[in-house]
């Protein structure tokens, strides 16, 4: 999700840049140009960061960000472990 605090014109310009960068990725892939593909992927990343879709969070709600750490390092570790154990038991029967 893009940062809703971006001005509409700025967001529109960034989305336009993003579409061009994604098109460049596709073209480079189809042509087999690895260097150009890497550059195009970098351009996509730069624009996504400017949109707020990547990088540090632009919001502050006071809750911890649980999307980045491995599940074993979150409050959901015990629940996730039980799912894996249940799946192993189902697979072995």
N, C-alpha and C positions, 0 to 999 in steps of 0.2 A: 504494500500500500504506500502510495506516495504521501509525502508530508502535506497535510491539508492546509498548512500555513503558507504554502507557496502561492504567489500571485498567479492568477489564471493564465496570464500571458507568458509568464516564466515557465509554468508547468507545460503549457502547450508547446513552447519552443523546445523544452527538454524532451518531451514525448516524441516530437518530430526528429530530434537528434538520435533518440533511442531507436526509432524505426530505421533510420539510415544505417546506424551501426549494426543492427541485427541483419539488415539486408547485406551489408558488407561481409558479415560472418558467413552467411549462406553462399554468397558469390565466391568467396575465397575457398570455402569447403568444396564447392562444386568444381572449381578450377584446380583444386589440389595445391593451392598456394599456402603453405603452412605459416610462413612469416606474416603474410597479410592477414591470415585468420587469427593469429595471436594478437596482432595489432587491433583487429576489429573486436575481439573479445575484451581487450583492455578498454577500448572506447565504450563498449556496452557497460562495463563495470564503472567507469568514470561517470557516465550519465546516470546510472542507477543510484550511485552515491549522491549525486546532485539532487536527484528526486527524493532521496531519503529512504529508498528501498533497501539499501545496504549501508553498512557502516554503523556508527553509534546511533542509538535510538534518539529520535527527535522529540519523543514524548517523555513525560515524567509523571508517572502515576504512583510512584513510591513502592511498587512491587518488584521483586527480583525478576530478572530476565531468565526464564527457564528454557528458552529455545536453543541456547548455545552450549551449555554444558552437557556432557554425557548423562543419560538418565540415571546412571548409578550414583551420580553426585547431586541428585535432586531429592525433594521430598517424595517423589514417585518411585524411588528405587525398589522398595519392598513390593509394591503393587506390580511393577514391571517384572521383577524376578519371579513372582508367583505365576504370571502369564507364561513365562518361558518354561517354568517347571511343569505347568499343566500341559503345555504343548509337547514337551518331551515325553510325558507319561502317555499322552494320546498317540504319539508316534510309535512308542514301544509296544503298544497293545495290539 
